Amino acid sequence: MVTDNHHEKTFIENRTFDELAVGDSATIERRLTMDDIKLFAVMSGDVNPAHVDEDFAKSSRFQEIIAHGMWGGALISTVLGTEMPGPGTIYLGQTLRFRAPVGLGDVLKVTVQVREKDDEKKRVTFDCFCTNQDGRHVIEGVADVLAPTEKIRRARTVLPRVRLAERAQLHELLDAATQPEPVAMAVAHPVDAQSLQGAFESAQAGLIVPVLVGPEARIRQAADEAEVNISAFQIVDVPHSHAAAEQAVALARSGAVSAIMKGSLHSDELLREVVRRNSGLRTERRISHVSAFDVPTYPRPLLITDAGINIDPTLEEKIDIVQNAIDLAHAIGIAQPRVAILSAVETVNPRIRSTVEAAALCKMAERGQISGARLDGPLAFDNAVSEAAAAAKGIVSEVAGRADILVAPDLEAANMLVKQLTYLADATGAGLVVGARVPIVLTSRADDAITRLASCALALLLAQYQLKKGP
């Protein structure tokens, strides 16, 4: 009898044809997890909702998510290829009968047993069966293999850890945004398929009520290209992108809409209208950009500011940038966000301006000039997001290692941080311009569906928060 001790074995060794006898058996055990199901779906492309859609599974005959049948078949292959006969085995054929479903948490005992040997051809027939923790046979079958004739002993290959990027934080954001009423949103100049598709998908998700502002003929042409039905959407016909930006801002000033989304026009073209002194959407705050990131290796949403608006902000401007990010954190349900003011080092150095400004911001928070959060800084990036790194430096802080908001020293640092997380850490982020009278979604052609939806969810939650908070 061979049991599954993969984590203890450092070598993998076979049983040759001559070493096998009728009745010999090998067994491994494996508990089914959701990661197993998802990894098998990714590998095989089998996204049958019985396996990956919890709502659908509840309405199926089994009333729960079940494993792919061939997941159990793959475990039989594991025993034959790694335990008995092991390395050098050539699979010739396999029959399987599925007697019962395998559900999440079930523990499968997978056994192969020698039924007969063919001395001339060196073929071995195995009975194969999988039983669950209740002793019930869930899979039965017969395997035919060519058994190895030479002894093989090799170091066991250590497989890399596989990490599933779930976008859990962004999905939680979308779930939170299903409660309020959808926000009326002016979509400025949506004259290409991508920008119109984003507005349509967000409307379908119940996040926004779009008001399409731009040349009507071009908007309808874009709808045809995107193959979406916009008959239920209000269209405000204006001749060009400049007029679209101006009209979208006017709609927000009048209260006809509570948010704005950039369509197919440059960001600065829209923001120029937003910050106009007499006709724009200025408040006492400076506007800034906040990205809400879902980083697979980080256990909470991560807000990063400012990667899109303020190039080299002064200390006075950073006060607004920090407070804007805190307000957005409150809007998405973080009651007392931990704010890390980033620099290259974690000590104040008069020659590094960002460390001095970080210390000043923290003192301002102590004196109530910045409210609603716990601040610490200067902190290097590793100390801000890793408790182990902070401990190694002897940093005792409520913020270090557990930051909810990262405030970069300037736009260059923030922009590089955002792009590094996106392209090297498989992170996904939504973005919003804050500090104006209404939230502003700056979409990009490269944004995927979840990013567009999450950005609109941010806008909805912030608009609701601003409405409750009042002027």
Disulfide bonds with the S-S distance in Angstrom:
none
